[in-house]
């Protein structure tokens, strides 16, 4: 899913290096989710049950916001 790849790459370049360790860990864990589930979270606006994942998803959608 190219759209998802673009969002993940942008986050990885722009936000990940300066993110707190907990956010970095949540991002890495989120990458283990199947692509269709990630797509549902990021593009279709489904909300993950895990609050740490929800925080990372908010950053993926808008990396410059203070979510």
Secondary structure, 3 states (H helix, E strand, C coil): CHHHHHHHHHHHHHCHHHCCHHHHHHHHHHCCCCHHHHHHHHCCCCCCCCHHHHHHHHHHHCCCCCC
